[in-house]
Amino acid sequence: MPLRSGRHERVEPGPGQESVWDYPRPPLLVRSSRLVEIRVGDTLLATTSDAYRVLETSHPPTWYLPPNAFHDGVLKPAGGRGSICEWKGAAVYWDVVLPDGGVLPSEAWSYPRPSSTFVPITDHVAVYARTLTCVVDGERVRPQPGGFYGGWVTDDVVGPFKGAPGTMGW
């Protein structure tokens, strides 16, 4: 039976696709060898083939990159802001320093002391795809709808996705 939530209905995945409605709750941590790149304009800020995806019901994956994937000086601690994830624990935020010296405040986050299930992503960094150009295996990702969550939408993931107006109660 398809999921129905208000006027939204689960999209049936095609070949090679995943439905976020098949992801578990609590979320699952999955290592990925796909090539992940983060850019601003033509400048590469981070690259790795050793990332993790967090897969949670109704959310596109959130990608976590090892700290050494980021070029020196790209990340600096953001002042004052923190948050709590019921699954991963207390997050700290990072400003992203741009090549021209500009700063994207609190555009990245990490978990210095995550819960036991998420220990492998200790100090790994996730970024919002709303301002930065994030690419997975050559495909430019789209940000998760809304402004709160940090999932990355790619062609191999179908929704509907939590985050758009009217979905916060899912």
Z-matrix of the N, CA and C atoms (Angstrom, degrees):
N
C 1 1.445
C 2 1.523 1 108.72
N 3 1.333 2 119.12 1 127.83
C 4 1.461 3 120.45 2 -178.06
C 5 1.515 4 111.69 3 -68.99
N 6 1.320 5 114.80 4 146.68
C 7 1.457 6 120.88 5 175.85
C 8 1.517 7 108.70 6 -66.76
N 9 1.297 8 116.63 7 134.63
C 10 1.463 9 121.22 8 172.38
C 11 1.519 10 107.40 9 -126.04
N 12 1.299 11 115.78 10 128.71
C 13 1.456 12 121.39 11 178.10
C 14 1.519 13 106.48 12 -136.92
N 15 1.305 14 116.65 13 99.19
C 16 1.460 15 119.48 14 -174.94
C 17 1.514 16 108.62 15 64.24
N 18 1.314 17 116.95 16 -124.00
C 19 1.462 18 120.51 17 -179.86
C 20 1.527 19 111.84 18 -95.73
N 21 1.338 20 117.83 19 7.07
C 22 1.461 21 121.80 20 -178.09
C 23 1.523 22 110.34 21 -98.25
N 24 1.299 23 116.44 22 140.63
C 25 1.449 24 121.54 23 178.28
C 26 1.521 25 108.90 24 -129.52
N 27 1.320 26 116.29 25 140.75
C 28 1.464 27 122.30 26 179.58
C 29 1.521 28 109.87 27 -54.41
N 30 1.324 29 116.21 28 132.97
C 31 1.455 30 122.36 29 175.12
C 32 1.522 31 107.32 30 -86.47
N 33 1.307 32 116.61 31 126.52
C 34 1.467 33 120.87 32 178.51
C 35 1.525 34 108.77 33 -72.30
N 36 1.348 35 117.65 34 125.90
C 37 1.466 36 118.99 35 -178.77
C 38 1.523 37 111.50 36 -70.06
N 39 1.325 38 115.15 37 143.72
C 40 1.455 39 121.66 38 174.34
C 41 1.525 40 109.91 39 -90.38
N 42 1.310 41 116.98 40 -174.72
C 43 1.474 42 120.31 41 178.11
C 44 1.530 43 110.96 42 -57.74
N 45 1.324 44 116.70 43 131.26
C 46 1.454 45 122.20 44 178.76
C 47 1.518 46 114.52 45 76.98
N 48 1.330 47 117.60 46 8.32
C 49 1.464 48 121.12 47 179.53
C 50 1.524 49 110.73 48 -110.35
N 51 1.337 50 114.81 49 157.97
C 52 1.457 51 122.84 50 174.11
C 53 1.520 52 108.15 51 -119.04
N 54 1.312 53 116.78 52 143.93
C 55 1.459 54 121.17 53 171.66
C 56 1.522 55 108.40 54 -97.69
N 57 1.326 56 116.06 55 132.56
C 58 1.465 57 119.00 56 177.38
C 59 1.521 58 111.27 57 -65.20
N 60 1.331 59 116.71 58 -14.30
C 61 1.456 60 120.58 59 178.13
C 62 1.522 61 112.19 60 -82.38
N 63 1.349 62 116.01 61 -4.77
C 64 1.459 63 121.04 62 172.26
C 65 1.528 64 111.36 63 -98.45
N 66 1.325 65 117.68 64 -7.40
C 67 1.454 66 121.32 65 176.48
C 68 1.527 67 108.92 66 -72.53
N 69 1.338 68 116.86 67 150.22
C 70 1.472 69 119.95 68 -175.43
C 71 1.526 70 113.43 69 -84.32
N 72 1.310 71 113.41 70 167.79
C 73 1.458 72 122.78 71 170.05
C 74 1.518 73 105.30 72 -138.25
N 75 1.315 74 121.59 73 116.79
C 76 1.448 75 126.98 74 4.81
C 77 1.535 76 112.55 75 -64.42
N 78 1.345 77 116.12 76 160.93
C 79 1.461 78 120.67 77 -174.17
C 80 1.526 79 113.63 78 -66.43
N 81 1.316 80 112.68 79 161.93
C 82 1.460 81 122.82 80 179.90
C 83 1.518 82 108.64 81 -110.39
N 84 1.317 83 117.02 82 140.92
C 85 1.462 84 123.26 83 176.63
C 86 1.526 85 107.90 84 -102.99
N 87 1.344 86 116.59 85 124.14
C 88 1.466 87 121.26 86 -176.02
C 89 1.527 88 108.92 87 -129.87
N 90 1.321 89 115.89 88 126.69
C 91 1.472 90 120.84 89 176.59
C 92 1.520 91 109.02 90 -74.21
N 93 1.337 92 116.16 91 146.25
C 94 1.458 93 120.90 92 -179.24
C 95 1.523 94 110.35 93 -134.22
N 96 1.330 95 115.62 94 138.38
C 97 1.462 96 120.62 95 175.10
C 98 1.529 97 111.44 96 -102.50
N 99 1.326 98 116.89 97 9.57
C 100 1.461 99 120.25 98 177.50
C 101 1.529 100 109.42 99 -67.27
N 102 1.327 101 116.69 100 148.55
C 103 1.459 102 121.19 101 -179.65
C 104 1.521 103 110.03 102 -76.67
N 105 1.326 104 115.81 103 119.92
C 106 1.462 105 122.67 104 179.60
C 107 1.525 106 108.09 105 -113.86
N 108 1.330 107 115.58 106 129.10
C 109 1.458 108 121.51 107 177.82
C 110 1.522 109 109.11 108 -128.90
N 111 1.327 110 115.05 109 143.27
C 112 1.459 111 121.05 110 175.26
C 113 1.522 112 106.63 111 -125.56
N 114 1.323 113 114.91 112 127.26
C 115 1.459 114 121.60 113 -175.82
C 116 1.518 115 110.92 114 -131.32
N 117 1.315 116 114.11 115 160.91
C 118 1.451 117 122.39 116 163.51
C 119 1.523 118 104.01 117 -131.23
N 120 1.318 119 115.67 118 118.87
C 121 1.461 120 119.23 119 -172.43
C 122 1.514 121 109.26 120 59.19
N 123 1.325 122 116.64 121 -130.30
C 124 1.469 123 121.18 122 178.94
C 125 1.523 124 112.92 123 -92.58
N 126 1.325 125 117.09 124 1.68
C 127 1.464 126 121.08 125 -175.19
C 128 1.521 127 111.32 126 -92.90
N 129 1.322 128 115.53 127 124.50
C 130 1.453 129 122.19 128 176.86
C 131 1.525 130 108.96 129 -79.66
N 132 1.337 131 116.24 130 123.18
C 133 1.464 132 121.75 131 178.68
C 134 1.529 133 112.27 132 -98.21
N 135 1.340 134 116.04 133 -32.21
C 136 1.462 135 120.49 134 -177.50
C 137 1.522 136 108.88 135 -156.19
N 138 1.329 137 115.29 136 149.23
C 139 1.459 138 120.97 137 175.10
C 140 1.528 139 109.32 138 -154.30
N 141 1.338 140 115.77 139 142.27
C 142 1.459 141 120.44 140 177.85
C 143 1.523 142 110.05 141 -163.08
N 144 1.301 143 114.85 142 155.75
C 145 1.470 144 122.93 143 167.65
C 146 1.521 145 108.88 144 -118.87
N 147 1.323 146 115.70 145 27.58
C 148 1.461 147 122.17 146 -177.42
C 149 1.525 148 109.51 147 -139.65
N 150 1.317 149 115.91 148 60.33
C 151 1.463 150 121.56 149 -178.26
C 152 1.525 151 110.20 150 -104.92
N 153 1.294 152 115.74 151 172.32
C 154 1.464 153 123.17 152 172.08
C 155 1.517 154 108.52 153 -121.00
N 156 1.325 155 115.55 154 146.44
C 157 1.459 156 122.29 155 171.19
C 158 1.521 157 107.91 156 -112.46
N 159 1.337 158 116.04 157 136.33
C 160 1.461 159 121.00 158 171.29
C 161 1.520 160 106.23 159 -102.46
N 162 1.326 161 115.61 160 121.67
C 163 1.461 162 122.77 161 -175.84
C 164 1.517 163 109.08 162 -110.34
N 165 1.329 164 115.87 163 114.57
C 166 1.464 165 121.97 164 -178.14
C 167 1.528 166 109.68 165 -131.29
N 168 1.323 167 115.42 166 138.79
C 169 1.457 168 121.77 167 179.24
C 170 1.520 169 111.38 168 -43.48
N 171 1.308 170 116.63 169 129.13
C 172 1.467 171 127.38 170 174.58
C 173 1.528 172 114.71 171 77.06
N 174 1.334 173 117.95 172 -0.79
C 175 1.464 174 121.50 173 -178.52
C 176 1.522 175 110.83 174 -115.07
N 177 1.345 176 117.63 175 137.61
C 178 1.465 177 117.47 176 167.78
C 179 1.530 178 108.44 177 -65.74
N 180 1.322 179 118.03 178 156.46
C 181 1.465 180 119.98 179 -176.38
C 182 1.525 181 112.98 180 -57.38
N 183 1.322 182 114.78 181 143.10
C 184 1.453 183 121.64 182 168.19
C 185 1.520 184 106.08 183 -100.83
N 186 1.322 185 116.10 184 128.41
C 187 1.463 186 122.30 185 -175.53
C 188 1.525 187 109.98 186 -99.79
N 189 1.336 188 116.62 187 132.60
C 190 1.460 189 123.39 188 178.94
C 191 1.526 190 108.85 189 -117.82
N 192 1.327 191 115.54 190 123.41
C 193 1.460 192 122.61 191 -178.09
C 194 1.522 193 109.82 192 -104.76
N 195 1.338 194 117.30 193 145.03
C 196 1.461 195 118.60 194 176.54
C 197 1.530 196 109.97 195 -63.67
N 198 1.328 197 117.21 196 150.06
C 199 1.468 198 119.42 197 -177.18
C 200 1.530 199 113.01 198 -56.99
N 201 1.338 200 117.29 199 -33.41
C 202 1.468 201 119.49 200 -178.12
C 203 1.526 202 112.76 201 -74.39
N 204 1.327 203 118.01 202 -2.67
C 205 1.465 204 120.98 203 174.59
C 206 1.529 205 110.88 204 -74.41
N 207 1.333 206 116.87 205 -21.46
C 208 1.457 207 122.24 206 -176.83
C 209 1.520 208 110.25 207 -90.91
N 210 1.322 209 116.06 208 136.98
C 211 1.464 210 120.36 209 176.25
C 212 1.523 211 109.34 210 -63.93
N 213 1.319 212 115.54 211 151.28
C 214 1.468 213 120.99 212 179.74
C 215 1.523 214 110.30 213 -55.65
N 216 1.325 215 115.88 214 136.45
C 217 1.445 216 121.72 215 175.13
C 218 1.519 217 115.72 216 84.44
N 219 1.335 218 118.10 217 -3.34
C 220 1.477 219 121.17 218 -178.83
C 221 1.524 220 111.03 219 -73.71
N 222 1.327 221 116.96 220 -36.37
C 223 1.466 222 120.99 221 -176.71
C 224 1.525 223 110.62 222 -109.68
N 225 1.331 224 115.64 223 135.94
C 226 1.467 225 119.82 224 170.82
C 227 1.519 226 106.95 225 -138.26
N 228 1.333 227 116.87 226 145.79
C 229 1.470 228 119.41 227 -177.40
C 230 1.526 229 111.29 228 -56.67
N 231 1.319 230 115.07 229 134.71
C 232 1.464 231 121.06 230 175.72
C 233 1.521 232 107.89 231 -84.78
N 234 1.281 233 117.21 232 142.81
C 235 1.451 234 120.60 233 -178.77
C 236 1.514 235 112.36 234 -82.40
N 237 1.330 236 115.84 235 134.20
C 238 1.444 237 122.07 236 164.14
C 239 1.505 238 120.00 237 79.97
N 240 1.298 239 119.78 238 -26.16
C 241 1.456 240 119.57 239 -172.80
C 242 1.525 241 110.75 240 -95.53
N 243 1.297 242 115.92 241 137.28
C 244 1.449 243 122.86 242 173.34
C 245 1.511 244 107.84 243 -148.23
N 246 1.294 245 116.96 244 169.36
C 247 1.464 246 120.51 245 176.07
C 248 1.515 247 108.38 246 -152.84
N 249 1.324 248 114.66 247 167.95
C 250 1.463 249 121.16 248 179.99
C 251 1.525 250 108.41 249 -122.35
N 252 1.314 251 115.68 250 129.97
C 253 1.465 252 121.93 251 171.78
C 254 1.520 253 107.01 252 -103.07
N 255 1.317 254 116.19 253 131.86
C 256 1.471 255 119.14 254 -178.63
C 257 1.523 256 112.14 255 -61.19
N 258 1.334 257 118.38 256 -21.07
C 259 1.466 258 121.87 257 -177.03
C 260 1.524 259 112.68 258 -101.95
N 261 1.335 260 116.86 259 -39.59
C 262 1.463 261 120.36 260 -172.06
C 263 1.518 262 113.47 261 -99.85
N 264 1.332 263 117.84 262 -24.74
C 265 1.463 264 120.31 263 179.35
C 266 1.515 265 111.80 264 108.77
N 267 1.342 266 115.79 265 -150.12
C 268 1.465 267 122.51 266 -174.71
C 269 1.527 268 110.71 267 -85.51
N 270 1.334 269 115.46 268 126.71
C 271 1.469 270 122.11 269 178.80
C 272 1.516 271 109.84 270 -99.32
N 273 1.319 272 114.74 271 149.17
C 274 1.461 273 121.99 272 168.02
C 275 1.521 274 107.33 273 -114.20
N 276 1.330 275 116.09 274 152.90
C 277 1.460 276 120.87 275 -176.38
C 278 1.520 277 111.24 276 -111.06
N 279 1.331 278 113.87 277 154.39
C 280 1.454 279 122.75 278 -177.56
C 281 1.526 280 109.51 279 -127.50
N 282 1.333 281 115.05 280 139.05
C 283 1.453 282 120.42 281 167.81
C 284 1.520 283 107.60 282 -83.06
N 285 1.331 284 115.99 283 145.96
C 286 1.458 285 120.93 284 175.02
C 287 1.526 286 106.86 285 -103.37
N 288 1.342 287 115.14 286 121.30
C 289 1.459 288 121.65 287 -179.64
C 290 1.527 289 108.11 288 -90.70
N 291 1.321 290 115.64 289 123.63
C 292 1.455 291 121.80 290 -177.34
C 293 1.530 292 111.01 291 -85.68
N 294 1.333 293 117.66 292 158.81
C 295 1.467 294 120.62 293 -178.32
C 296 1.529 295 113.54 294 -57.75
N 297 1.347 296 117.66 295 -29.37
C 298 1.473 297 120.81 296 -179.75
C 299 1.526 298 112.05 297 -85.06
N 300 1.347 299 116.98 298 4.79
C 301 1.462 300 121.37 299 -179.61
C 302 1.513 301 113.91 300 92.88
N 303 1.331 302 117.42 301 -10.16
C 304 1.450 303 120.79 302 176.13
C 305 1.523 304 110.48 303 -66.08
N 306 1.311 305 115.87 304 164.89
C 307 1.466 306 120.84 305 -177.14
C 308 1.521 307 109.43 306 -132.82
N 309 1.329 308 115.50 307 134.37
C 310 1.464 309 121.96 308 169.97
C 311 1.528 310 106.18 309 -99.66
N 312 1.331 311 118.09 310 104.48
C 313 1.461 312 120.10 311 -174.52
C 314 1.526 313 112.92 312 -69.75
N 315 1.323 314 114.77 313 135.85
C 316 1.474 315 122.88 314 175.09
C 317 1.527 316 112.24 315 50.40
N 318 1.309 317 116.76 316 42.52
C 319 1.468 318 121.65 317 -178.01
C 320 1.531 319 111.81 318 -90.17
N 321 1.328 320 117.05 319 -5.56
C 322 1.466 321 121.85 320 -178.95
C 323 1.524 322 108.82 321 -140.62
N 324 1.327 323 115.72 322 160.40
C 325 1.466 324 119.97 323 178.48
C 326 1.518 325 109.86 324 -150.55
N 327 1.325 326 114.19 325 161.74
C 328 1.465 327 120.90 326 178.17
C 329 1.519 328 109.25 327 -152.06
N 330 1.323 329 114.53 328 172.55
C 331 1.468 330 121.51 329 179.65
C 332 1.530 331 108.64 330 -122.65
N 333 1.334 332 118.02 331 102.30
C 334 1.463 333 119.84 332 -179.04
C 335 1.528 334 113.38 333 -70.14
N 336 1.338 335 117.56 334 -26.40
C 337 1.466 336 122.14 335 179.19
C 338 1.531 337 108.84 336 -140.47
N 339 1.336 338 117.00 337 70.15
C 340 1.470 339 118.73 338 -177.03
C 341 1.521 340 112.19 339 -70.68
N 342 1.311 341 115.08 340 166.92
C 343 1.466 342 120.73 341 175.21
C 344 1.532 343 109.11 342 -61.36
N 345 1.316 344 116.11 343 164.75
C 346 1.468 345 121.08 344 -172.20
C 347 1.526 346 113.42 345 -57.26
N 348 1.307 347 118.41 346 -36.53
C 349 1.468 348 121.36 347 -179.96
C 350 1.525 349 111.71 348 -64.25
N 351 1.329 350 116.46 349 -28.70
C 352 1.463 351 120.57 350 -173.03
C 353 1.531 352 113.80 351 -108.74
N 354 1.336 353 117.02 352 16.92
C 355 1.467 354 120.83 353 178.51
C 356 1.533 355 112.30 354 -52.86
N 357 1.340 356 120.61 355 -36.98
C 358 1.470 357 118.69 356 179.94
C 359 1.536 358 114.60 357 -58.69
N 360 1.343 359 118.99 358 -22.23
C 361 1.469 360 119.00 359 179.15
C 362 1.533 361 112.39 360 -98.38
N 363 1.319 362 117.24 361 17.68
C 364 1.459 363 120.04 362 175.37
C 365 1.522 364 109.22 363 -52.03
N 366 1.330 365 116.00 364 124.03
C 367 1.469 366 124.66 365 178.58
C 368 1.531 367 114.53 366 66.47
N 369 1.324 368 119.25 367 0.80
C 370 1.468 369 120.29 368 172.68
C 371 1.525 370 107.56 369 -69.03
N 372 1.315 371 116.32 370 152.28
C 373 1.460 372 121.41 371 -170.55
C 374 1.527 373 110.97 372 -117.99
N 375 1.322 374 115.62 373 131.95
C 376 1.470 375 122.56 374 172.77
C 377 1.521 376 107.78 375 -108.71
N 378 1.327 377 116.17 376 149.95
C 379 1.465 378 120.58 377 178.13
C 380 1.519 379 109.50 378 -130.07
N 381 1.317 380 114.93 379 152.98
C 382 1.456 381 120.45 380 172.49
C 383 1.526 382 109.13 381 -75.62
N 384 1.312 383 116.39 382 141.09
C 385 1.470 384 121.36 383 178.53
C 386 1.520 385 111.41 384 -93.64
N 387 1.308 386 117.46 385 12.95
C 388 1.469 387 120.45 386 -176.23
C 389 1.519 388 112.61 387 -78.41
N 390 1.326 389 118.95 388 -31.78
C 391 1.457 390 122.85 389 -179.68
C 392 1.515 391 111.61 390 -115.34
N 393 1.313 392 116.67 391 -40.04
C 394 1.459 393 121.92 392 178.49
C 395 1.529 394 109.86 393 -81.25
N 396 1.316 395 116.08 394 153.87
C 397 1.463 396 121.18 395 174.00
C 398 1.520 397 107.37 396 -91.61
N 399 1.317 398 115.83 397 114.09
C 400 1.460 399 122.10 398 -179.67
C 401 1.530 400 107.50 399 -111.05
N 402 1.327 401 115.54 400 133.87
C 403 1.461 402 121.30 401 -173.24
C 404 1.526 403 108.53 402 -131.51
N 405 1.333 404 116.30 403 133.97
C 406 1.463 405 122.00 404 175.71
C 407 1.526 406 107.32 405 -121.73
N 408 1.320 407 116.00 406 118.36
C 409 1.473 408 121.80 407 -178.85
C 410 1.527 409 112.01 408 48.23
N 411 1.312 410 116.46 409 43.33
C 412 1.457 411 121.61 410 176.48
C 413 1.518 412 115.45 411 86.38
N 414 1.318 413 118.39 412 -9.00
C 415 1.465 414 121.55 413 179.98
C 416 1.528 415 110.24 414 -96.91
N 417 1.320 416 115.81 415 125.55
C 418 1.459 417 119.89 416 175.60
C 419 1.525 418 108.80 417 -71.89
N 420 1.326 419 116.28 418 126.60
C 421 1.462 420 120.53 419 -178.02
C 422 1.515 421 109.90 420 -83.02
N 423 1.317 422 115.06 421 159.79
C 424 1.455 423 122.84 422 173.60
C 425 1.526 424 107.61 423 -110.22
N 426 1.339 425 116.60 424 145.08
C 427 1.470 426 118.00 425 -179.31
C 428 1.522 427 111.29 426 -71.26
N 429 1.316 428 115.16 427 150.02
C 430 1.459 429 120.83 428 172.29
C 431 1.523 430 108.37 429 -57.00
N 432 1.325 431 117.81 430 139.56
C 433 1.476 432 119.61 431 -179.28
C 434 1.524 433 111.98 432 -56.02
N 435 1.314 434 115.51 433 153.97
C 436 1.460 435 121.49 434 -178.35
C 437 1.517 436 109.37 435 83.96
N 438 1.289 437 117.28 436 -170.16
C 439 1.452 438 120.04 437 -178.78
C 440 1.505 439 113.93 438 -123.01
N 441 1.325 440 117.45 439 0.57
C 442 1.456 441 120.29 440 -171.93
C 443 1.525 442 112.46 441 -91.62
N 444 1.311 443 117.48 442 -46.38
C 445 1.466 444 121.67 443 -174.60
C 446 1.524 445 111.18 444 -89.24
N 447 1.323 446 116.36 445 160.93
C 448 1.462 447 120.88 446 -174.55
C 449 1.507 448 115.04 447 -116.98
N 450 1.332 449 118.17 448 25.18
C 451 1.456 450 119.98 449 179.70
C 452 1.520 451 112.75 450 -70.41
N 453 1.324 452 114.87 451 156.62
C 454 1.460 453 122.08 452 179.15
C 455 1.524 454 108.78 453 -112.36
N 456 1.311 455 116.58 454 125.46
C 457 1.456 456 122.49 455 178.88
C 458 1.528 457 108.64 456 -95.02
N 459 1.329 458 115.75 457 124.30
C 460 1.462 459 122.69 458 174.63
C 461 1.527 460 107.95 459 -124.32
N 462 1.317 461 115.85 460 168.06
C 463 1.460 462 120.17 461 -176.61
C 464 1.527 463 113.14 462 -63.30
N 465 1.334 464 117.66 463 -19.34
C 466 1.462 465 119.87 464 -177.87
C 467 1.525 466 113.08 465 -92.32
N 468 1.338 467 117.41 466 10.12
C 469 1.462 468 122.23 467 178.42
C 470 1.528 469 108.41 468 -127.77
N 471 1.343 470 116.51 469 129.52
C 472 1.459 471 120.88 470 179.75
C 473 1.525 472 109.93 471 -120.45
N 474 1.324 473 116.46 472 157.02
C 475 1.457 474 123.86 473 -174.55
C 476 1.510 475 112.90 474 -113.30
N 477 1.324 476 113.59 475 -140.53
C 478 1.460 477 129.28 476 12.77
C 479 1.525 478 112.06 477 -70.78
N 480 1.348 479 114.83 478 159.37
C 481 1.445 480 122.06 479 -174.69
C 482 1.523 481 111.63 480 -106.65
N 483 1.310 482 115.68 481 138.55
C 484 1.462 483 121.24 482 173.34
C 485 1.527 484 108.66 483 -65.76
N 486 1.317 485 116.24 484 144.94
C 487 1.456 486 121.55 485 176.41
C 488 1.502 487 113.19 486 127.93
N 489 1.333 488 117.07 487 -29.82
C 490 1.466 489 121.33 488 178.44
C 491 1.527 490 109.04 489 -70.94
N 492 1.329 491 117.49 490 161.25
C 493 1.467 492 119.57 491 177.29
C 494 1.536 493 111.38 492 -52.48
N 495 1.319 494 115.76 493 135.88
C 496 1.458 495 121.07 494 178.65
C 497 1.523 496 114.92 495 86.50
N 498 1.343 497 117.75 496 2.50
C 499 1.473 498 119.71 497 -175.79
C 500 1.521 499 113.26 498 -110.24
N 501 1.303 500 118.61 499 -2.52
C 502 1.477 501 119.55 500 -173.44
C 503 1.519 502 112.76 501 -64.08
N 504 1.316 503 118.62 502 -22.86
C 505 1.457 504 120.98 503 179.81
C 506 1.513 505 114.88 504 -88.15
N 507 1.305 506 117.27 505 4.80
C 508 1.476 507 120.00 506 -179.76
C 509 1.496 508 111.28 507 -67.04
